């Protein structure tokens, strides 16, 4: 069975406004993963019995100090 894990680093560096925008981006990507990628991975794994797909999505905030 395929798996998709999500890791986030340093999201506490964002201002409230930036964090709200970040959450909208993250939510949109999660919807895309749930609707398109998981189905595609499932179909691929079903077509080749020994195939397993694992993906890690990493969010990393490296905010530059001004």
Secondary structure, 3 states (H helix, E strand, C coil): CCEEEEEEECHHHCCHHHHHHHHHHHHHHHHHHHHHHHHHHHHHHHHCCCCCCEEEEEEECCCCCC
